[in-house]
């Protein structure tokens, strides 16, 4: 807004759109600003500039973790990883609290969140999470109809509806076609793209919500160990930029060891494109239609129910796998408790709390 590319109402409308869509809202806002300002090349430049710093930092961490013997082979390295795993619990707990306050402010939406958590915990797996989101949208249509209608001023630049429909068709074609192709061809790289694309396509409510979907996709089949997964998730809190850059970390650690740095780079690039692509396609698809859609009370009610269900799913993930797999001793609990207080009460920046927790993990590992 400082550069007067958009007025305040148009910017607020753009932010609302990206909160409505699945995917990483902050990255989608940057991508949309680039698209509105400079077309396709502007969108690509904006997304690259916003994503690259965090992606490179997580790639470096992945190389340190799994390359050259790996941090997990050294006692102090294992202590660092334990600290990162424990701070991931605290960061997700903070996210659950914050999202519950903003997305479940009344009894109806709190009930939807609890129901979604029960489905995710008692049934388990990615299908249960998707079912909980769908049920949350249906419940929102029934119990969230009294939400105020919103006015949505048009954005400053009109985009082609043909491009929008093309992006929407491509989004669904990949969502349906990637699992079939992965099952038919049995290629590890295609399996990774399928898993990350589905996670990026079905995440509502912010980057933290990708945790349970990715855990189901890459940890439960045995592609990535729980320690490696949670260490990377903790490290992602310490770097600037979108949490979806975690997809690049997963691509790097899943690259064949024989590929070296080149293989890790290729895996990281593949992971980044796969996890970000669905959200960016949806931005292109939705921009020409967003103002009209936001005026529809049913769309707002379904969105409210979906967001409440997301809070429940993230709360379930906080318990399983995060808490169950990570907090095992009184010392673990104490570190998580201190990290939560620093985040919630002291309001320290997450990157600082992550660094403090990593240092605490190293100190605990000293002989």
MOGI-V698088 format. One record per pair of residues at least 12 apart in sequence whose ideal C-beta (glycine too) atoms are under 10 Angstrom apart, sorted by the first residue. I is the first residue (numbers start at 1). J is the second residue. D is the distance in whole Angstrom. If there is no record, write none. Layout:
i:j:d
I:J:D
I:J:D
This chain:
i:j:d
3:37:9
5:33:7
5:36:7
5:37:5
5:38:10
5:156:8
5:157:10
6:32:10
6:33:7
6:36:7
6:37:9
6:155:8
6:156:6
6:157:9
7:153:9
7:156:8
8:153:10
9:151:9
9:152:9
9:153:5
9:154:10
9:155:10
9:156:10
10:36:9
10:152:10
10:153:6
10:154:8
10:155:5
10:156:5
10:157:9
11:29:9
11:33:8
11:155:9
11:156:10
12:152:9
12:153:9
13:150:9
13:151:9
13:152:5
13:153:6
13:154:8
13:155:6
13:156:10
13:290:7
13:291:7
13:294:8
14:28:9
14:29:6
14:32:6
14:33:7
14:36:8
14:155:7
14:156:10
14:283:9
14:287:8
14:290:8
15:28:9
15:29:6
15:32:9
16:150:8
16:152:7
16:290:8
16:294:7
16:303:10
17:29:9
17:32:7
17:152:9
17:155:9
17:282:9
17:283:7
17:286:6
17:287:7
17:289:10
17:290:5
17:291:9
17:293:9
17:294:8
18:30:9
18:31:9
18:32:7
18:279:8
18:282:9
18:283:7
18:286:9
18:290:10
19:204:9
19:205:8
19:206:9
19:303:8
19:307:8
20:204:9
20:282:10
20:286:8
20:290:8
20:293:8
20:294:8
20:299:8
20:300:9
20:302:10
20:303:6
20:306:9
20:307:9
21:203:10
21:204:8
21:278:9
21:279:7
21:280:10
21:281:10
21:282:5
21:283:7
21:285:9
21:286:6
21:290:9
21:303:10
22:133:9
22:171:10
22:199:10
22:200:7
22:201:6
22:202:6
22:203:5
22:204:5
22:205:9
22:209:9
22:278:7
22:279:6
22:282:7
22:306:9
22:310:10
23:200:6
23:201:8
23:202:9
23:203:6
23:204:9
23:206:10
23:207:9
23:210:9
23:242:10
23:244:8
23:275:9
23:276:8
23:277:9
23:278:6
23:279:2
23:280:7
23:281:9
23:282:6
23:283:8
24:50:10
24:51:9
24:200:8
24:203:8
24:206:8
24:207:5
24:210:8
24:241:10
24:242:5
24:243:7
24:244:4
24:245:9
24:247:10
24:275:8
24:276:7
24:279:6
24:280:9
25:204:10
25:205:9
25:206:7
25:207:8
25:242:9
25:279:8
26:50:8
26:206:9
26:207:8
26:241:8
26:242:6
26:243:9
26:244:9
27:46:9
27:47:6
27:50:6
27:51:6
27:207:9
27:241:8
27:242:5
27:243:9
27:244:6
27:245:9
27:276:6
27:279:7
27:280:8
27:283:9
28:47:9
28:242:9
28:244:10
28:276:9
28:279:5
28:280:7
28:282:8
28:283:5
28:286:10
29:46:9
29:50:9
29:283:9
30:43:9
30:45:10
30:46:5
30:47:6
30:48:10
30:49:8
30:50:4
30:51:9
30:242:9
31:43:5
31:44:8
31:45:10
31:46:6
31:47:5
31:48:10
31:50:8
31:51:9
31:276:9
31:279:8
31:280:5
31:283:6
31:284:9
32:46:8
32:47:10
32:155:9
32:159:10
32:280:9
32:283:5
32:284:9
32:286:9
32:287:7
32:290:10
33:46:6
33:50:10
34:46:3
34:47:7
34:48:9
34:49:9
34:50:9
35:47:9
35:157:8
35:159:7
35:163:10
35:280:9
35:283:7
35:284:7
35:287:7
36:155:7
36:156:6
36:157:5
36:158:10
36:159:8
36:287:8
37:156:9
37:157:8
39:157:9
39:159:9
40:163:9
40:284:9
43:280:8
43:283:8
43:284:8
44:280:10
47:242:10
47:272:10
47:276:7
47:280:7
48:272:10
49:241:10
50:240:10
50:241:7
50:242:7
50:245:10
51:241:6
51:242:6
51:244:8
51:245:6
51:248:8
51:272:7
51:276:7
52:241:8
52:245:9
52:248:10
52:272:9
53:239:7
53:240:6
53:241:5
53:245:9
54:235:10
54:236:7
54:238:10
54:239:4
54:240:6
54:241:3
54:242:7
54:243:8
54:244:9
54:245:4
54:246:9
54:248:8
54:249:10
54:272:10
55:239:9
55:241:7
55:242:9
55:244:9
55:245:5
55:246:9
55:247:9
55:248:4
55:249:8
55:251:10
55:252:9
55:268:7
55:269:9
55:271:9
55:272:6
55:276:10
56:239:9
56:241:10
56:245:9
56:248:9
56:265:10
56:268:9
57:235:8
57:236:9
57:238:8
57:239:4
57:240:8
57:241:8
57:245:8
57:248:10
57:249:9
58:232:7
58:235:6
58:236:6
58:238:10
58:239:6
58:241:9
58:245:6
58:246:7
58:247:9
58:248:6
58:249:4
58:250:9
58:251:10
58:252:8
58:253:10
58:268:8
58:271:10
58:272:10
59:245:9
59:248:6
59:249:7
59:251:9
59:252:5
59:253:10
59:261:9
59:264:7
59:265:7
59:267:9
59:268:5
59:269:9
59:271:10
59:272:9
60:235:10
60:239:10
60:249:10
60:252:9
60:264:10
61:84:9
61:231:8
61:232:7
61:234:10
61:235:5
61:236:9
61:238:9
61:239:8
61:249:7
61:252:9
61:253:9
62:228:9
62:231:10
62:232:7
62:235:9
62:248:8
62:249:5
62:250:8
62:251:9
62:252:4
62:253:5
62:254:9
62:255:9
62:264:6
62:267:9
62:268:7
63:252:7
63:253:9
63:255:10
63:260:9
63:261:7
63:264:6
63:265:10
63:268:10
64:77:8
64:80:10
64:235:10
65:77:8
65:80:9
65:81:7
65:84:10
65:227:9
65:228:7
65:231:6
65:232:7
65:235:9
65:249:9
65:252:9
65:253:7
66:224:10
66:225:10
66:228:7
66:232:10
66:252:8
66:253:5
66:254:9
66:255:9
66:257:8
66:264:8
67:252:9
67:253:9
67:255:10
67:257:8
67:260:8
67:261:8
67:264:7
70:228:9
70:253:10
71:84:10
71:228:10
71:231:8
72:225:9
72:227:7
72:228:8
72:231:8
74:365:9
75:362:9
75:365:5
75:366:8
75:367:8
76:361:9
76:362:5
76:363:9
76:365:5
76:366:7
76:367:10
77:231:10
77:361:10
77:362:9
77:365:8
78:227:8
78:231:10
78:361:8
78:362:9
78:365:6
79:358:9
79:359:9
79:360:9
79:361:4
79:362:5
79:363:7
79:364:6
79:365:3
79:366:8
80:231:8
80:234:10
80:235:10
80:357:10
80:358:5
80:359:8
80:360:10
80:361:5
80:362:5
80:365:8
81:227:6
81:228:8
81:230:8
81:231:4
81:232:9
81:234:8
81:235:9
81:358:9
81:361:7
81:362:10
81:365:10
82:227:8
82:230:9
82:231:8
82:234:10
82:326:8
82:328:10
82:331:10
82:332:8
82:335:9
82:357:9
82:358:9
82:360:9
82:361:5
82:362:9
82:364:7
82:365:7
83:231:9
83:234:8
83:335:7
83:339:9
83:354:8
83:355:9
83:356:9
83:357:5
83:358:4
83:359:7
83:360:5
83:361:2
83:362:7
83:363:9
83:364:8
83:365:9
84:227:9
84:230:7
84:231:5
84:232:8
84:233:8
84:234:3
84:235:6
84:236:9
84:237:9
84:238:8
84:354:7
84:355:10
84:357:7
84:358:6
84:361:7
85:226:8
85:227:7
85:228:10
85:229:9
85:230:4
85:231:6
85:232:10
85:233:8
85:234:6
85:322:8
85:325:8
85:326:5
85:327:9
85:332:9
85:336:10
85:357:9
85:361:8
86:230:9
86:234:8
86:322:10
86:326:6
86:327:7
86:331:9
86:332:6
86:333:9
86:334:10
86:335:5
86:336:5
86:338:10
86:339:7
86:357:6
86:358:10
86:360:8
86:361:7
86:364:10
87:230:10
87:233:9
87:234:5
87:235:9
87:237:7
87:238:9
87:326:10
87:335:8
87:336:8
87:338:10
87:339:5
87:340:10
87:342:10
87:343:9
87:350:9
87:353:6
87:354:5
87:355:9
87:356:8
87:357:4
87:358:7
87:360:9
87:361:8
88:208:10
88:211:8
88:229:9
88:230:5
88:231:8
88:232:9
88:233:5
88:234:4
88:235:9
88:236:9
88:237:7
88:318:10
88:322:6
88:326:7
88:336:9
88:339:9
88:354:9
88:357:9
89:230:9
89:233:10
89:234:9
89:318:7
89:319:10
89:322:5
89:323:6
89:325:9
89:326:5
89:327:6
89:332:9
89:333:10
89:335:9
89:336:5
89:337:10
89:339:8
89:340:8
89:357:10
90:234:9
90:237:9
90:322:10
90:335:8
90:336:5
90:337:8
90:338:8
90:339:3
90:340:5
90:341:9
90:342:8
90:343:6
90:344:9
90:350:9
90:353:7
90:354:9
90:357:7
91:208:8
91:211:10
91:233:8
91:234:7
91:236:9
91:237:5
91:238:10
91:243:10
91:322:10
91:339:8
91:340:9
91:343:7
91:350:6
91:353:8
91:354:8
91:357:9
92:208:6
92:209:10
92:211:7
92:212:10
92:233:9
92:237:9
92:314:7
92:315:9
92:317:7
92:318:5
92:322:6
92:323:9
93:314:10
93:315:9
93:318:6
93:322:9
93:323:9
93:336:8
93:337:10
93:339:9
93:340:5
93:343:8
93:344:8
94:208:9
94:237:10
94:339:9
94:340:7
94:342:10
94:343:4
94:344:6
94:347:10
94:350:8
94:353:9
95:205:9
95:206:7
95:207:9
95:208:4
95:209:8
95:211:9
95:243:10
95:311:9
95:314:7
95:315:10
95:318:9
95:343:9
95:350:10
96:113:10
96:117:10
96:208:8
96:311:7
96:312:9
96:314:5
96:315:5
96:316:10
96:317:9
96:318:6
97:311:10
97:315:10
97:340:9
97:343:9
97:344:6
98:206:9
98:208:10
98:311:10
98:343:10
98:344:8
99:113:9
99:205:6
99:206:7
99:208:8
99:209:8
99:307:8
99:308:9
99:310:7
99:311:5
99:312:10
99:314:7
99:315:9
100:113:7
100:308:9
100:311:5
100:312:9
100:314:9
100:315:8
101:311:10
102:205:10
102:307:9
102:311:9
103:204:10
103:205:7
103:206:10
103:303:10
103:304:8
103:306:9
103:307:4
103:308:6
103:309:10
103:310:7
103:311:5
104:304:10
104:307:8
104:308:5
104:309:10
104:310:10
104:311:5
104:312:9
104:315:10
105:308:10
106:143:9
106:144:9
106:146:10
106:304:10
106:308:9
107:143:9
108:139:8
108:140:9
108:142:9
108:143:4
108:144:6
108:145:10
108:146:9
108:304:9
108:305:9
108:308:8
109:136:9
109:139:9
109:140:8
109:143:8
109:144:7
109:304:6
109:305:7
109:307:8
109:308:4
109:309:9
109:311:8
109:312:10
110:308:7
110:311:9
110:312:9
111:139:8
111:143:8
111:308:8
111:312:10
112:132:9
112:135:8
112:136:5
112:137:9
112:138:10
112:139:5
112:140:7
112:142:10
112:143:7
112:144:8
112:304:9
112:305:6
112:306:9
112:307:9
112:308:4
112:309:6
112:310:10
112:311:8
112:312:7
113:132:10
113:136:8
113:305:10
113:307:9
113:308:5
113:309:7
113:310:8
113:311:4
113:312:4
113:313:9
113:314:9
113:315:7
113:316:10
114:308:9
114:311:9
114:312:6
114:315:9
115:132:8
115:135:7
115:136:8
115:139:7
115:308:9
115:309:8
115:312:7
116:128:9
116:129:8
116:131:9
116:132:4
116:133:7
116:135:7
116:136:6
116:139:9
116:305:9
116:306:10
116:308:7
116:309:4
116:310:8
116:311:8
116:312:3
116:313:5
116:314:9
116:315:8
116:316:8
117:132:8
117:309:9
117:311:8
117:312:4
117:313:7
117:314:9
117:315:5
117:316:4
117:317:9
117:318:9
117:319:8
118:132:9
118:312:8
118:316:8
119:131:6
119:132:4
119:133:10
119:135:7
119:136:9
119:309:9
119:312:8
119:313:8
119:316:8
120:132:6
120:133:10
120:212:7
120:309:9
120:312:7
120:313:5
120:314:9
120:315:8
120:316:4
120:317:7
120:319:9
120:320:9
121:312:9
121:313:10
121:315:9
121:316:5
121:317:9
121:319:7
121:320:6
122:316:9
124:212:10
124:216:8
124:220:9
124:316:9
124:320:8
125:212:10
125:216:6
125:220:8
126:195:9
126:198:8
126:199:9
126:202:8
126:212:8
126:213:6
126:214:10
126:215:9
126:216:4
126:217:7
126:220:9
127:216:9
128:212:10
128:216:9
128:313:9
128:316:9
129:202:8
129:203:10
129:209:9
129:212:6
129:213:6
129:216:7
129:309:9
129:310:9
129:312:10
129:313:5
129:314:10
129:316:8
129:317:9
130:198:9
130:202:6
130:213:9
130:313:10
131:309:10
132:306:10
132:309:5
132:310:9
132:312:7
132:313:6
132:316:9
133:202:7
133:203:9
133:204:7
133:205:9
133:209:10
133:305:9
133:306:6
133:307:10
133:309:5
133:310:7
133:312:10
133:313:7
134:305:10
134:306:9
134:309:8
135:305:8
135:306:10
135:309:7
136:204:9
136:302:9
136:303:10
136:304:9
136:305:4
136:306:5
136:307:8
136:308:6
136:309:3
136:310:7
136:311:9
136:312:8
136:313:9
137:204:9
137:301:9
137:302:4
137:303:8
137:304:9
137:305:5
137:306:5
137:307:10
137:308:10
137:309:7
138:302:8
138:305:7
138:306:10
138:309:10
139:301:9
139:302:9
139:304:9
139:305:5
139:306:9
139:308:8
139:309:8
140:298:9
140:299:10
140:300:9
140:301:5
140:302:5
140:303:7
140:304:5
140:305:2
140:306:6
140:307:8
140:308:7
140:309:8
141:297:10
141:298:6
141:299:10
141:301:5
141:302:5
141:304:9
141:305:7
142:301:8
142:305:8
143:301:8
143:304:9
143:305:7
143:308:10
144:297:9
144:298:10
144:300:8
144:301:4
144:302:8
144:303:9
144:304:4
144:305:6
144:306:10
144:307:10
144:308:8
145:297:6
145:298:8
145:300:9
145:301:5
145:304:9
146:297:9
146:301:8
147:297:7
147:300:5
147:301:6
147:303:9
147:304:6
148:297:9
148:300:8
149:294:9
149:295:6
149:296:8
149:297:6
149:300:7
150:294:5
150:295:7
150:296:10
150:297:9
150:299:10
150:300:7
151:291:9
151:294:8
151:295:7
152:290:7
152:291:4
152:292:8
152:293:8
152:294:4
152:295:6
153:291:7
153:294:10
154:288:10
154:290:9
154:291:5
154:292:9
155:287:7
155:288:9
155:290:7
155:291:7
157:287:9
158:287:9
158:288:7
159:283:10
159:284:7
159:285:10
159:286:10
159:287:5
159:288:5
159:289:10
160:284:9
160:287:10
160:288:7
161:285:10
161:287:10
161:288:5
161:289:8
162:288:10
163:284:6
163:285:8
163:287:9
163:288:8
164:281:10
164:282:10
164:283:10
164:284:6
164:285:5
164:286:7
164:287:7
164:288:5
164:289:7
165:284:10
165:285:7
165:288:9
165:289:10
166:281:9
166:284:8
166:285:8
167:280:9
167:281:5
167:282:7
167:283:8
167:284:4
167:285:4
167:286:9
167:287:9
168:281:7
168:282:8
168:284:8
168:285:4
168:286:8
168:289:10
169:281:9
169:285:9
170:277:9
170:278:10
170:281:6
170:284:9
170:285:9
171:197:10
171:201:7
171:277:8
171:278:6
171:279:9
171:280:9
171:281:4
171:282:6
171:284:9
171:285:7
172:201:9
172:278:10
172:281:9
172:285:10
174:193:9
174:194:9
174:197:6
174:198:9
174:201:8
174:274:9
174:277:8
174:278:7
174:281:8
175:194:9
175:197:7
175:198:7
175:200:10
175:201:5
175:202:9
175:278:7
175:281:10
177:194:9
178:190:7
178:191:9
178:193:6
178:194:4
178:195:9
178:196:10
178:197:6
178:198:8
178:201:10
178:274:9
179:191:10
179:194:6
179:195:9
179:197:9
179:198:8
180:194:9
181:193:9
181:194:8
182:194:4
182:195:8
188:223:8
188:254:7
188:255:9
188:256:8
188:267:10
189:251:9
189:254:9
189:255:9
189:256:10
189:266:9
189:267:8
189:270:6
189:271:10
189:274:10
190:270:10
190:274:10
191:217:9
191:218:9
191:221:9
191:223:8
191:254:9
192:217:9
192:218:8
192:223:8
192:247:9
192:250:8
192:251:6
192:254:6
192:255:9
192:267:8
192:270:7
192:271:7
192:274:7
192:275:10
193:251:9
193:270:6
193:271:8
193:273:8
193:274:4
193:275:9
193:277:9
194:217:9
194:274:8
195:213:9
195:214:8
195:216:9
195:217:4
195:218:6
195:221:9
195:223:8
195:247:10
195:250:9
195:254:10
195:271:10
195:274:8
195:275:9
196:210:9
196:213:9
196:214:8
196:217:7
196:218:8
196:244:9
196:246:10
196:247:5
196:248:10
196:250:7
196:251:8
196:270:8
196:271:6
196:272:9
196:273:9
196:274:4
196:275:4
196:276:9
196:277:9
196:278:9
197:247:10
197:273:9
197:274:5
197:275:7
197:276:10
197:277:7
197:278:6
198:213:7
198:214:10
198:216:10
198:217:7
198:274:9
198:275:9
198:278:8
199:211:9
199:212:9
199:213:4
199:214:5
199:215:10
199:216:9
199:217:6
199:218:9
199:244:9
199:246:10
199:247:8
199:250:10
199:274:9
199:275:6
199:278:9
200:213:9
200:214:10
200:244:7
200:247:7
200:273:10
200:274:7
200:275:4
200:276:6
200:277:7
200:278:5
200:279:6
200:280:9
200:281:10
200:282:10
201:213:10
201:275:9
201:277:9
201:278:4
201:279:8
201:281:9
201:282:8
202:278:8
203:244:8
203:275:9
203:278:9
203:279:8
203:310:8
203:313:10
204:303:8
204:306:5
204:307:6
204:309:8
204:310:5
204:313:9
205:306:8
205:307:5
205:308:9
205:309:9
205:310:4
205:311:7
205:313:9
205:314:7
206:243:8
206:307:10
206:310:8
206:314:9
207:236:8
207:242:6
207:243:3
207:244:6
207:245:9
207:246:8
208:233:9
208:236:10
208:237:10
208:243:7
208:310:9
208:314:6
208:317:9
208:318:10
209:243:10
209:307:10
209:310:5
209:311:9
209:313:7
209:314:5
209:317:8
210:233:9
210:243:7
210:244:7
210:246:7
210:247:8
210:275:8
210:314:10
210:317:10
211:229:9
211:230:9
211:233:7
211:243:9
211:246:9
211:313:9
211:314:7
211:317:5
211:318:9
211:321:9
211:322:8
212:310:10
212:313:6
212:314:7
212:316:7
212:317:4
212:318:9
212:320:9
212:321:8
212:322:9
213:313:9
213:317:9
214:229:8
214:233:8
214:244:10
214:246:7
214:247:8
214:250:7
214:275:9
214:317:10
215:229:7
215:230:9
215:233:9
215:317:7
215:320:9
215:321:6
215:322:9
215:325:9
216:317:9
216:321:9
217:250:9
218:250:6
218:253:9
218:254:7
219:250:10
219:321:7
219:325:9
220:321:9
223:250:8
223:253:9
223:254:6
224:249:10
224:250:7
224:253:6
224:254:7
225:253:9
226:321:7
226:322:10
226:325:5
226:326:8
227:325:9
227:326:9
228:249:9
228:250:9
228:253:6
228:254:10
229:246:9
229:249:9
229:250:8
229:253:9
229:321:9
229:325:9
230:321:8
230:322:7
230:325:7
230:326:6
231:249:9
231:253:10
231:358:10
231:361:10
232:246:6
232:248:10
232:249:4
232:250:7
232:252:9
232:253:7
233:246:6
233:249:8
233:250:10
233:322:9
234:326:10
234:354:6
234:357:7
234:358:8
234:361:10
235:249:7
235:354:7
235:358:8
236:248:10
236:249:7
236:350:10
236:354:9
237:343:10
237:349:10
237:350:5
237:351:7
237:353:8
237:354:5
237:355:10
237:357:9
238:349:10
238:350:7
238:351:4
238:352:8
238:353:9
238:354:4
238:355:6
238:357:9
238:358:8
239:350:10
239:351:7
239:354:9
240:351:7
242:275:10
242:276:8
242:279:10
244:271:10
244:272:8
244:275:5
244:276:6
244:279:8
245:268:9
245:271:9
245:272:7
245:275:9
245:276:9
246:271:9
246:272:10
246:275:8
247:268:9
247:270:9
247:271:4
247:272:6
247:273:9
247:274:7
247:275:3
247:276:7
248:264:10
248:265:10
248:267:8
248:268:4
248:269:7
248:270:9
248:271:5
248:272:4
248:273:9
248:274:10
248:275:8
248:276:9
249:264:10
249:267:10
249:268:7
249:271:7
249:272:9
250:267:8
250:268:9
250:270:10
250:271:5
250:272:10
250:274:10
250:275:8
251:263:10
251:264:8
251:265:9
251:266:8
251:267:4
251:268:5
251:269:7
251:270:5
251:271:2
251:272:7
251:273:9
251:274:8
251:275:9
252:264:4
252:265:8
252:266:9
252:267:5
252:268:4
252:269:9
252:270:10
252:271:7
252:272:10
253:267:8
253:268:9
253:271:9
254:267:6
254:268:10
254:270:9
254:271:8
255:267:3
255:268:8
255:270:9
255:271:9
322:336:10
323:336:8
329:364:10
331:360:9
331:364:7
332:361:10
332:364:9
334:360:10
335:356:10
335:357:6
335:360:6
335:361:8
335:364:8
336:357:9
338:353:9
338:356:9
338:357:8
338:360:8
339:353:5
339:354:9
339:356:8
339:357:5
339:360:9
340:353:9
341:353:10
342:356:7
342:357:9
